[in-house]
Amino acid sequence: MPTESAQPIEGAASPPRGFSPWGKAVNLLPYLVLTLSLFMTLFFWRQYDRSLTSRFQTAFHDKSVEIVDRFLNRMIDDEQALRGAAGLFNASESVTRDEWHRFTMSLALEQNYPGLQGLGFSEVVYPKDRESHIRRMRSEGFPAYRIWPEGERPIYSAIVYLEPFDWRNQRAFGYDMFSESNRHNAMAKARDTGDAALTTPVFLVQETEQDRQKGLLMYLPVYDRMLPNATTGQRRDALKGWAYSPIRIRDLMSATFPKPPQGIGFRIYTENKVSDATLLFDSIADWKVRVPQNYHPGFQSSRTVQRFGREWLFTFQSLPDFALEQGKSQSRSYLVGGLVVSALLTVIAFMLRHAHTSAIRAAQALRESQERYRKISEDSPAYICTYLPDGSLTYVNPALAKGAHMNQAEMTGRNFLEFLLPEYRSPVRDFLGDLSPEHRTETRELAFFGPGGSVLWHQWTNRGIFDEQGRLAEVQAVGQDITERKKAEEERVRYEQQLLQAQKMESLGVLAGGIAHDFNNILMAIIGNVDLSLMKLPEDSPITPNLRNIETAANRAAYLAKQMLAYSGKGRFVVEKADLNRLIEDLRHVLETSAANANVKLDLASPLPMVEADLNQMRQVLMNLVQNAGESIGEQKGEITIRTGSTTLDQDSLKDLILGEYMTSGRFVFVEVVDTGCGMDEEVEQKIFDPFFTTKFTGRGLGLAAVHGIVRGHRGGIRIYSEPGRGTTFKVLLPASEAATETVEAEPVQDNWRGEGKILLVDDEDTVRSIATRMLVELGFTPLTAAGGEEALSLYRDNPDVKAVILDLTMPGMDGEECLRRLQLINPQVQVIMSSGFSQQDVVQKFGDSELAGFIQKPYTLKVLREVMRKAS
């Protein structure tokens, strides 16, 4: 080791005399390092600067591509909205203003399609249809409606729907866009190609002097679905109009780019040429971006795109802050940093004597780092552990030990796999075998034994530590308890399945109710004609038995329609306070007869709370359940037990019930029908309440569907227990009654009553009008008939002596509800008897107590009509 006198002195101008050649070289080393470092800094800085320029060019290109893609994707979104609007016309012969409004509201244009001024439909109007078109629109409540601009043209288009129908969009109502060349060209292109087409820049007719913006109009043709549209000529002949959307471009671009692209300016032209006429959007001008005078952009480019019937031109240029955004200043920082490093390297020689001290400090820092890691692990709420490849735990932190209800010493040394459920041990062994230096980490969810036999779910991220030979030496693992999250996911899945089932049943209910309503109109003609024919024939006529058979079959069909209405929740309910035990005892003989092959046992709880229910509907529920139980037993002898009782259910208990989503917590009375039959598998159980589903060779399959509708109408629920070969239990729960319901005794029917005067009969069905007319004549009235609301209003004005109106609720065009309102405007005291295939309860709730003089449900007989007319007179 050199002596102390031979050591160079820091800051000396020259080495002492007698300094060795090696010492002189060491003395010159800092200057040599400085020279080399400066040379290398300049060299690598030049290379780096060139690479930055290349990277900026790539970033500039990527940003321009992103801008084009975002703009076109937004246009595609708007096109999809138009296709949904056109789909309304393809799904229906006509789309009403209300349907268009509800469809547009469902799209939530302001939230989902900002920039779209609205969603509209422009109807094709030929000169011969112009006046009738204007009259139709004015009759819809727009007395000032007109097609504008005025003038004779070979074809017109008129904006008839435009939502939202606010003050701005009302400025375009009735506008003939086909009359303006720019719009005409885009509309013609869309009509002939069948695809969406856009105009060149326009100012929308909705624009005002304030915030005046350029805009676009996107058109999508709507063709008559009954006509072919394969060729251009066929498409022109089949054209009904255009679904279109007016677009305010600044609003659209602000929504498409909530944060304007930094460092890049762009222009959008609707044609492949630069001109003021085709300039749609200028980001610098429209977004008021400040650019220094005489600024020359570093990068420029342009792109052309063919879409929506146009060849778009996009031009791009970099802005002053583009280099700052992309880190252009890094180049200068790199140079400055290199110079600083060069300066620092010159003193390295003077810092060698501090190497040992630096090493000691580094070791100290390592120990401090290890201590910090230990403290973090000890204090962390996350589960942290290490274990060997065979699963033996080498370390667990306090959080994991607490979660396992053990201490750290007890867990250390035990096998990690012991805590897992058996089915998860083999997958863990497999993933440990799959860890490699190239694939070090693995994240998975695992199930562990919990306290009291429960199951705990953890999510673990495992990282393998490998030795120099690439063999797994240890695994570091970090985990967290996700039990509550798993429960929440299971609950969400269960709720979604329940919601889907409810939506399916609701849809099937609407279908069943609509079929039953139309079915009742048909039965009206059959039952009415039979009723009138039987009145005219003597009892000993040879035709009478045939008519009686027709009457019986028609009544059975009417019963089937009532079952369908019951399933849809539109059946008739006459609610009263009922004792289910008494109902079951009264029906016992009938129930035993309907299940002759089974021994019917009663297990009735007493006392049993009362329920508010329709007794006839409850009889139908019991009959259908017992009959279904008897059929499941088959030819062999079996047993059916009918059990009653009461229970209290909270909101969690209701989740497991069929129809539980319609129920509220509280006390419930239940009826169980238990059979020893063949039982059901899960696939059959999922379908038993579907209308017309049956496992029998014969039968309608409506019994359990009607049970479902009746129970839903009573705000009750159903629970099913069934296994193949072990029988089935149907449990029906109804809310317990808290108050009595008054019953009203029916008035005696007078079979010889007759009326007089004019009666206006309004129904869109020819057969219903025909048979009802004959019935009214039979009762002594003079009937006037109308097939629709407008005709009814005209007849009522011409015949002020009409005593009453029998009005069908469901009619095309003007329905019964609107017709009633219009009749009341003519005569506030008008006597209206509403007629419908739906039940009285479902219809009358639409009107006030004093609005109707009566209600008659189709199909009805002469006897029923006589009683309704007698009460209304």
Summary of the structure (lengths in Angstrom):
residues: 873
radius of gyration: 42.5
end to end distance: 132.6
largest distance: 154.8
contacts: 2583
relative contact order: 0.05
helix: 47%
strand: 21%
